[in-house]
């Protein structure tokens, strides 16, 4: 049940790829250099087909097995970085100001490249493996763009799998769960139009700051008094912009925030209540309210049978005691959700050890996880496409 010998042999080489990518982070869909790096590696490996430009800048490589015709499964990694300044101090830290790989997508890309090299060498499976390298996970919905570009149909993908590193989980461990594993990620903006005036004469104004303060407090009742306590919802107001002087009550205040849920019906209810609460309180104070609500990534929902396959592959290389099949859902978002809406599949977490957290300027992907990730991808492909 240990990691594959060939995966261990590849660790140093794949680490070099990972650190190269870490020094050159790119954002959203503008990942041309990363995509070119991926494409060149896939050509070196001798994969059977390479398609670029899917979802604008995504890359897909197709590797056919030597054990006959069969189904195709997809393995997905994300390529983009975050608009942050790195403080890790590593020799391979970002060389681009204001951009860094703070979520480990450099590691995800490198591990999947390592698996592609292994699978192209051995081809010990029936059917085909599509290795999917996706842009714009960090807010751009690149997964959705690849799906809309017809990726699933073009490569006849029947199942699709994703993996993400998890700081705090020991290296060599894996975790997943059936059903919702990551939240939907919605955004809202509440614009409050009042009547400005002198701060010494508040009775002649409609103070949008007072109205906004009441709205911020009342929105917290969505979690505490509206949604079933056994369900999950997060409503966070993260912006409150108003005013420009000590002695002036402003005309307008603007609130903005995010909503995270794990169930479609809770998502609907939260949107409804944000509008009702904001408009009702605005009316009570005589202010005009405009609510803008945008739905972003849907809930990431793992399919039952495919989750069992993913956990079995992880247990095969890590051992049953190192794999959790009942990982707590997380309220972060993930655009692999779009691929799971298009095809059955599963999303799994791999341990990154005792490192800084994701989206932290001191974060760095743990290269000790690389052989475990490569081994997982290879075992999953070979088990799902066994002759």
N, C-alpha and C positions, 0 to 999 in steps of 0.2 A: 503493500500500500504506500510506499514512499513516492516522492517525486520521481519523474522519469529521468534516467541517467542522461539522456540526450538534452533534456531541458536544463539540467545542472551544467552540462558542458557548454550550453549556449549562454549561460548567465553573464559572463564577462562581455561577450559581444553585444548582447541585447542591452546591457547596462550602458555601454558606449553609445548606442543609438538613443537610449532614453535621455542620457545627459546632454547629448547634442541637441535633441529636441527641446530640452529644458532651457538651454541658453537662448533659444530663438522662438519665444512664444508668439503666437498669432491669435487674433480675436475673431469670434463669430464666423462669418463666411470667408473672411480674408485670410485663409489658411493655405495660400497657394504654395508656399515653400514647404510646409509640412506635407501637403498632399503630393508634391513632387518627390519628396523624400520617400514617402510610402510607395508611390508608383515605381520608383527606381528599385527599391528593395524587392518588390513583388516581381519585377522583371528579372532581377538577379536569381530569385528563387525558382524561376521557370513555371510560374502559375499559368494555367491554361488560357485564361481570359482576364483582361484588365479593362475596366470601364471607368473613365474619369468624368468629372462634371455632373455627377448625379447629386441632386440637391444643391446645385451650383458648384460646390467644390469638393463633394464627396468622392471617395474612391472605393470600388468594389473589385476584389479579385476572386476568381473562381478556380477551385482546385478539384480536379476529378480524381476519384479513387481508382485503384487497380483491381477492385473486386467485382466489377460489373456495373451495369446501369442501376439507378435507384433514385431516391429522393434527394433534395437539396435542403440543407439547413444553413441558417445565417448566424454568424458570430460577429458581434458589433463592438467597436471601440470608438470613443469620441476623441477629437483632435485639438479642440480650441482651448485657449487659456483665458485668463481673467484680467480686467483692467486694474491692476494693483501693482504696487512697487514692492519688490522682493526684499526681505531682510534676513534671509536664511544664512547668508555669509558663506555659502558653499562655493567651491571653486567653479562649479558649473551653474552658478546662479544666472538669472536672466541678464542678457546684455542689452535689453530694450527697456528704456525707462517707461514706467507706467504699465508694463505688461509682465505677467508671470504665470507659470503653471502652478496655481494654488489649489487645484482640485485633483491633480494626478493624472490628467488626461495624457500627459507625456508617457507615463507608465502604462496606461491602458493601451495606447497605440503601440508601444514597444513590445508589450507582452503578446498582443495579437500578431504582430509581425514575427515574433519568435515562434508562435504556434504555426503561422503560415509557412515559415521555413521548414519546420519539422514535418508538417503534413505534406508539403510538396516533395520532401525527400522520401518519405515512407509510403504515402498513399495507401495505407492499410485500412481502407474502408470502401464501402459500396455507395455509389451515388456521387454527390459533390458537396463541397463546403464553400460557401460564399463568405469571404472575410470582408466586413463592412467597416469602413473608416469614415466617420461622420463629422461634418463641421457643425459649429454653432449650437452646441448643447446649452451653453451658458446664456440662455435667454433668446436665442434666435430661432429655435424650433427647427434645427437642421434635420432632425429625425423625421419630422413631418414632411419637410421638403423632399427628402429622399423617397418617402412612401408615395407622395404625390407625383413624383417623377416616374413612377411605375417600377421601382426597384424589385418589389416582391414578385411581380408578374414576369419581368424581364429575365430573372434568374430562377423562376419557378421555386421560390423559397417557400417551404411548408412550415417550418418552425424557425424561431429567432431567439437568440439568447444574448444577454448583456451582463457585464460585470463592472463593479466599482470598488475601489479601495476604501477601507474604513479605518481611520486612525483610532487607536484605542483597542482594536481587536488584534490579538497577537498574530504575528506572521505565521502562516501555515494553517490558520483557521478560516472557515467560511461560514456564511449565514444567509438564510433566505426564509421565505414563508409563502404559503399559498394565499392568494387574494391580494388585497391592497398592501403594498409595501412602501410606496412613497405617495406624497399628497399631490392634489391639484394645486396650482399656483395662480391665483387670481389677484388682480390689482384694482384698487378703487381710488377715486378722487372726489372729494366733496368741496364744492365751491360755495362759499357763503357770502352773499351780497347784502350788506347792511346799509347804514347811513352814517357816514363819518362826521366828525366834529371835534370840538375842543374837549380835551380830557377833563377839564374842570366843569364841563356841562354835559355829563353823560346822559342826563334825562332828555336831551335833545337829539340823541343818537340812537341808532340800533347797532349795538356793539357786536361785530362779527367774532371778536375774540371770545366774548362770553358765550355766544351761541356755539362756537366751535368747541369750547371747553366742555359744555354740556353734552355735545355729540360724542366727544372722545370717551367720556365716562359712560354714557348710555350704550355705546357699541360693545362695551365689555360684557353687557348682559346677554349678548348673543350666545357666548359660551356658558355663562353661569345660570341663565334663566330661560333660554329659548331651545337650545339643543340638548338632547338626551345626554345625561352625564356619562353614559357608556359609549357614546359616539365621540368623535374627535373633531375639533374645530379650533383654529387659531385665527383671531382677528386682531391684527396689530396695526395701530396708527403709527407711522414712521416719519411723517412729515407734518409740520404745523407752521405754515408761513403766513405772517400778518404783521402789518405795522412797519414804521420807519422812523418814528420819533417818540420821545418820552411824553410829549404833551398833546399828541394827536390820536384820537380813536380812528382807526382806518376804515375805509369803505368796504374792504374785502378781506376774507381769510380763506386759506386753502388748506385742506387736510388731505393726506394721502396715506395709503397703507396696503397691506397684503392680507389675503384670506387663504388659509390652507385647510383642506378637508380630505377625508378618505372615502366619502360616500357621495354619489351624485345628488341624492335628495337633500343632504346636509349642505352641499354646495348651493343648490337652488334656494334653500331656506336662508342661508347667510346673505346671499345677494338681495333677496326680498327684504330682509330685516334692515340691512344697511340703508336701503332707500327709504323704507317706512320711518325708521328712527330719525334719520337726518331731515327728511321733509317735515315730519310732525314737529320736531323741536324748532326748526326754522320758522314754521308757521306760528308757533306759540310765542315767539319773540318778534314776529313781524319781519323776519329776514327772508330773502329769496334763496332757494337752495337748488343747486344743480349737482346731480350725482352721475358720475361716469364710472361704469363697472366693466372691466375687461377680463375675459376668461383666457388664461394662458394654457400651460400644460395641464392635461387631464391627469387623473389619478393613474399611477402605475400599478397595474393589476396583474399579478402572476397567475398563469393558468395552472390548474391543479396537477395534471399529468406531467406537464413540462417541468414544473417545479420539482416533482419527484425525480425526473431524469437528471436535472441539474444537481440536486442534492446527492444522488447516487454517484455521479461522476466525481463530485468533490470528496465524498467519503472514500472513493476508490483510491485517491491519491493522498488523502490526509488522514483517513481513519474516521470511523463513526464518531468517536469522542471529540473530534476537532470540527465537527459540522453541526450547526444549529439549524433545525428546520422550523423553528418558532421564533425567529427574530422579531423584535418589536417593530411595527411600522414607524416610518420617519416622516416628519412633516416638511422635509425638503422636497423639491420637485425634480423631475427627471423626464427629458423628452423622449427617452426610450419608450415611454408610455404610448406614443403614436405607433410605434412598430408593434407593440403588443395589442393594439386595437386592430391592426391589419392582419396579424398572424398569431397563432398560439405560441407561447414562449415563456421565459422566466428571466428574472433579474436577480443576480446573486452578489453578495459582498465578500471581499477578500481582505484578510487582515493586513494592516499597514504598520502594526506595532505601535510603540510608544512615541508618536510623533506629534508635531503641532497639528491642530485641527484643520479641516478643509476650509478654504477661503481665508486662511490666516497668512499674513505676509511672511511668517517664518516657516511655513510648510514646505516639505520636500517629500516626494514619493520615496518609499523605502525600497531600494534595489534588492533587498533580500527576499522580497515577495515575488520577484520575477520568475524564478523557476516554478513556484507554486502556481502562478497564473498560467504560464505556458502549459504545464502539465494538466491543469484543469481543462483548458480549451481542447487540448489534444484528446484527452480521455472522453470528454463529452462528445466530440465528433466521432470518435471510433466506436463508442457505445451506441450512439443513436443511428449510426450508419453501418452497423455490423452486418456481415454477410449472412 
